[in-house]
Amino acid sequence: MKENSESQAFYERLKQQLKEDTSWPTPYMYKFIVPASLEKIAEIEAVFNDMDATIQTRDSSKGNYTSVSIKVTMESPEAVVEKYLEVSKVEGVISL
C-alpha cells in the first residue's frame, strides 16, 4: 500500500508541474524500458493506438532490454498521467 500512495503522490506532483510549465495541447515524450519481448513492446504500443504517435525502439547492448520512446500530442496533464498508469500495467515496465 505504501508504494501505491507514493506513486499517487508522484503522479499528482507531475500533473501539477505539467500544469504550471506547459500550455496544452502539446507534444509529450514518454520513455519506457521493458524486458526484450515483442509482446511487451506491442502491449505498450497498443496503449497509444489511434493517437498518431511516433514510436521508436532500441535494444540494449546485451539485448536483454528494449527502450521505447513515444512522442505524441497530449491534451492535458491528466491525459499524460492516464497513459502512464495504463502502461504501468505491462509487467516489467520501467517508466523514465
C-alpha positions in Angstrom: 0.0 0.0 0.0 2.9 2.3 0.7 4.1 2.1 -2.9 0.6 2.9 -4.2 0.4 6.1 -2.1 4.0 7.1 -3.2 3.0 6.5 -6.9 -0.2 8.5 -6.4 1.8 11.4 -4.8 4.4 11.2 -7.7 1.6 11.5 -10.3 -0.1 14.4 -8.5 3.2 16.3 -8.4 3.8 15.5 -12.1 0.3 16.8 -13.0 0.9 20.0 -11.1 4.3 20.6 -12.7 2.9 20.0 -16.1 0.0 22.4 -15.5 2.4 25.1 -14.4 5.1 24.7 -17.0 3.2 23.7 -20.2 0.5 25.0 -22.4 -1.9 22.4 -23.7 -2.3 20.5 -26.0 1.4 19.8 -26.5 3.8 17.1 -27.8 4.9 14.9 -25.0 7.7 12.3 -24.9 7.2 9.1 -23.0 10.2 6.8 -22.3 9.9 3.3 -21.1 12.3 0.3 -20.6 10.9 -3.2 -20.9 12.4 -6.7 -21.0 13.2 -7.5 -24.6 10.0 -9.1 -25.7 7.9 -8.3 -28.8 4.8 -9.0 -26.8 5.7 -6.4 -24.1 6.5 -3.8 -26.7 3.2 -4.5 -28.5 1.3 -4.0 -25.2 2.9 -0.6 -24.8 2.3 0.4 -28.4 -1.4 -0.7 -28.0 -1.9 2.0 -25.3 -1.1 4.6 -27.9 -3.1 3.2 -30.8 -5.0 5.7 -32.9 -3.1 8.6 -31.4 -0.8 9.3 -34.3 2.2 8.6 -32.0 5.8 8.3 -33.2 7.3 5.2 -31.6 10.9 4.3 -31.6 12.5 1.2 -30.0 16.2 0.5 -29.3 17.6 -2.7 -27.9 20.2 -2.6 -25.0 23.8 -3.6 -25.8 23.3 -7.2 -24.4 19.8 -7.4 -25.9 18.1 -8.1 -22.6 16.0 -4.9 -22.6 14.4 -2.6 -25.1 13.8 1.2 -24.7 10.6 2.5 -26.1 10.3 6.2 -26.9 6.9 7.6 -27.8 6.2 11.1 -28.9 2.5 12.0 -29.0 0.4 15.2 -28.7 -1.4 15.1 -25.4 -4.4 17.2 -24.5 -3.8 17.7 -20.7 -1.7 16.7 -17.8 -4.4 14.3 -16.7 -4.2 12.6 -20.1 -0.4 12.3 -19.7 -0.8 10.6 -16.3 -3.6 8.4 -17.5 -1.3 6.9 -20.2 1.5 6.3 -17.6 -1.0 4.4 -15.5 -2.1 2.3 -18.5 1.4 1.4 -19.4 2.3 0.6 -15.8 0.0 -2.5 -16.1 2.6 -4.0 -18.5 4.6 -6.5 -16.5 8.3 -5.4 -16.0 8.0 -1.9 -17.5 10.0 0.9 -16.1 8.8 4.5 -16.8 11.5 7.1 -17.2 
